């Protein structure tokens, strides 16, 4: 009978881990090779179809009839995967990425099918860059595209800023790069006639924390909810506390179901002071405070934050998707500006 090596044996554990890591690495290599082969095959097939259609010679079959016949014959010869819609996808893949698809090799065919349907090339480049850099899965890509993330970020930017956003994605160097003017919380699926308080709003966000992370952006780690702070025998609680790995600072969030008031701003400033003095480690950067309110009086906020920490922000949230058509008009107007693009 073969000798059984006990699990407690440290050398055996190291061996087991090393073999396991190599197996995982091998699976990833196979998956990448498969995706590369699949994308290359689909791109070539799309090219062959386009060249056949543009040949200029009279063909017996045109348009949809061509795809129906191809689908039938390819399915009989090679099995599943060659439906009429997928053949149309292959043609569109070649047409959209005619100059090459090498940057897409870390993505799946499902990613590609979503990206190539984005008509605006600048917008498409943004989502493509985010998928690659942030390793968005298909669900995340659909969610961010549906919430018009690019259009919301590009709003109020000039042409060069929009082009930079598309080419580089979201670059985080300071708190202003993280905080949005408006946060879209449509993922909570609240009926339009429902009235909720701050506790329920917080609870619903916690149940959908994954989607809230997507809306916040990259770099966030959840620390806790109703974070207690004891000051002069009084306990204060911050609704949500995160830590931002890139900025290396705590990120404090307070939720308001109505319009933000000046006392809310003073309270958040106190929270930030507490974290800076009592919670921060020596290598932590100053905390960031964000008040999320349904309504925001810009002038009151300007006066209430006068002379305060520049890391204190007041943003609005909306429970429903923004008007994508209006945002798109504003962004396309900026892109159509005659300003020369900076390299």
N, C-alpha and C positions, 0 to 999 in steps of 0.2 A: 504493500500500500504506500502511495506517495506521501512524503512528509508534508504536512500542512504548516505553512509559515504563519505564525500568529500575527494578527493585525497590529498588535502593539509594537512589533518590530519596526523601529524607526527607519532602518535602511530599506525595508520592504515598502514602507509607506512612501518614501522618496521615489523608489522605483515605480510604484503604482501611479503616483502623481505625474511623473515624467512621461510615462507611456500614455496616460490619459490626455495630457496636454498635447502630445504629438498626434494622437487620434483626432482630437478636436481641431488642431491645426490642419490636418489632412482633410477633414470634412469641409473646412472653410475653403481650402484650396480647390477642392473638387467643385464646390458650389460656385466659386468665382469663375472657374474654367467653364462650367456649364452655362452660366449667365453670359459670359463672353462669346461662347459658341452660339448660343441662342440668338443674342442680339445681332451678331454678325450674319447669321443665316437669314433672320427676318429682314435685316437691312438690304441684303443682296436680293432677296425675293421681291422686296418693294421696288428696288431698282429695275429688276427684270420686267415687272409689271408696267412701271412707268414708261420704260423704253419701248415696250411692246405697244402701249397706247399711243405713244408719240412718234411711232415709226413713220407715219405718213402714208403707209400703204393701205389699200382697202382690206379690211379684215371682215370675216364673216360674222364675228361676234363683237359686240360693243358693250360698254358700260356694265350694268348689273349682270347681263348674260355671261360676260367673260368671267366674272367672279363666281357665279353659280357653277359654271362648267369646271373652272379650276378647283373649286371646293370639292365638288363631287369626285373628280378624277384623283386629286391628291389624297382625299380621305380613303378612297378605295385602295390606293397604292401604299399609303403610309400610316393610316389610322387617324386618331383624333388630333385636333389642334389646327385644322385648316378650314374652319368655318368661314362663311362669307364675311361676317364682321371682322374676324381676325385678319383676313386677307386685306380688307380695307385698312386696318390698323397698320399692317406692314407697308402698304403703299404710302400712307401718311407719315410713317416713321422715316422713310427715305426722303420724302418731300420736305419735312421739317428739319431733319438733320442731314441734309445733303452734303454738308462739308465735313461730316464725321461724327461719330458717336462715342469716341474714346472716353470722354468724361463721364459717361453714363454707366460704365462697367461695374460700378459698385452698387447700382440700383437694380431693381427687378423690372420685368416686363410690365407689371401692373403700374409701377411708378412712371415708366416711359409713356404708357397709354394716357395717363392723366396729364403729364407735362406737355405732350405734343398737341393737346387740345387747347392749350392756352395760346390764344392768337397773338397777343402782344409779345414780341420777342424779349423785351426788357423784363416784363413781368415773369415770363417763362424762365429766364436766366436766374432771377431771384429765387424762385421756388426750387429750381434745380440745384443751385448752390447750397440752399438750406438743407435739402435732402441729403446731399453729400456730406456737408460739414457737420450737421447735427444728427445724422443717421436717422432721419424721420422714417417711420414705417408708413405704409399706405394710408392707414387710418389717420395718422398725424398730418400727412400731406393733404388729405381730403378736408380735414377739419380746418387747417390754416387757410387753405384756398377758399373754402366755403365762407369763412369769416372775413375774407378780403384782407388778409394780413398785409400783403404788399401795398395795396392801395391805401390802407390806413397809415402805414409807416411812411409812404411816399407823399401823403397829403401835406401841403405847406412846405414842401421842398422844391428847390429849383432844379433845372434840368441836370446839371452836373451832380447834384446830390442824389438824384434818383438813379442816374447811371451808376454812380459809385455804390449805392445800395444794392443794385442788381448784380454788379460784378463781384463785390466782396461779401455780400450777405450782411448780417447784423454783426458789427464789430463792437465789442464791449471794452471800453477803456475807462469810463467814468459813469457815475450814477445816471446822468442824463441819457446815456446810451441804453439804459435798461427801462426807464420809466416811460410809459405811454401817456398821451393826453387823455385817451379814452380806452377803456377795457371792455371787451365784449364778452358777456357772460351768458350767451344764448344757450350754451350747453345745459343749463339748468332746466330748460323747457318749462318755464313758468307761464301759466295762462295770463293773458293780458289784464284780466279783472281781479287777480289775486292780490291780497295785501299781506305782506309779511313784515316781521320785525327783524332787527339786526341779528338776534340769536338764530332765527330760522335761516336767514341769509347765510350766516356763517356755517350752519349745519349743512346746508345744501352744497356749499362750496367744498366742504370737507368730504362729502360723499362723491363729489366729482373732482377730487384733488388732481387727478391725472390731467384732466382737461384744463384745470386752472393753471397747472404748471406750464402747459403749452401756451396759454395766453400770457403768462408772466414772461416767458422766454427762457433762454438757456442759462444755466449756472446756478439755479436755485435748489436748495436743500431745505426740506421742512424741519423746523425745530419744535414747534408746538402751537397749540391754540389756547386762548385765555391765559397767556403767560403772566404769572403773578409777579408784582413788584412791591416790596414792602418799603414804604417811605413814612417815617415818623408815625409808626403804629397804624398807618392806613395802608390798605392793600389796593393797588390799582392793577388792572389787567388789560394787556394788549391783545386784540382779537387774534391775530395771526403773526407768528414770527418765523422768518426764514433766514438762512445764511447763504450769501452769494459767494460761490467758490472762486469765481474769477476776480471779483472786486475785493474779496476777502473782508467782508463786512456783514453785520447783521442787517436784516431788512424787515422793518416793522410795518405791519399793515393794520389799519383800523377801518372798519366798515361803517358807513352811515347810509340809512335808508332814505334820507331826505337831503336837504341842502346842507352843506358843511357850514358850521358856525365858527366864529373866531375862537370860542373856548375850546373847540375840537383841535384847532391848530396849536394852541398853547399846551394842551394836554399831550399831543404828540411830541412837541418839543421837549416836554418833561421826560417822556419815555426814552427819547433819544439820549438825553443827558444821563439818565439812569444807566442805560446800557453802556454808554461810553465810560462811566466811572466804575460801575459795579460788575459788569458782565464781560466786557471786552478783555481779550488776552493782549499781551504787549504787541504782538505782530498783527492784530486786527486793525483795519481801517475804521474811521468814524462810522457809526451806524447811519442807515438811510431810513427815513420815515415816509410812508405813503398813506395818505387818507383817501379812501375810495368812497365817493359820495354820488348819489343819484343826480344832484344838482350842484352847480358851482358858480358863485358870484365872483367873477374875475377881479373886480375892483376891491371887493372886501378881502379876498385872498391876498392881493397885492399889499394892502395896508397891514393886514394881520401878520404877514410874514416879514414885514420890513425889519431889517437888521438881524433877522434870524439866520440859523444855519441854512446854507444853500442846499443841504442834503434833505430838506423837508419838502415834500411834493404833495400837491392836491390834484387828484385826477377824477374824472367822471367814469361811471360805468353805465353800460346800457345792457338791457336784458334781451335785446333782439338784434338781429344782424343789421348793420348799417346799409344805407341805400347805395348799393354797389355801383349803379349807373352814374349817380352823381359824383361819387369818388373817382370813378374812371374818367369822367369828363375833365375833372380838375387835373388829374395826373397827365392825361393825354395832352391837355392844353400846355402844361409845363414842358412836356417832351417835344412838342411841336415848336417850341421857342427857337428862334434863330441863333441863340447863343452857341458859340463854339464849344465843343466838348473837350474838357481837359483830359489829358492822358495821365 
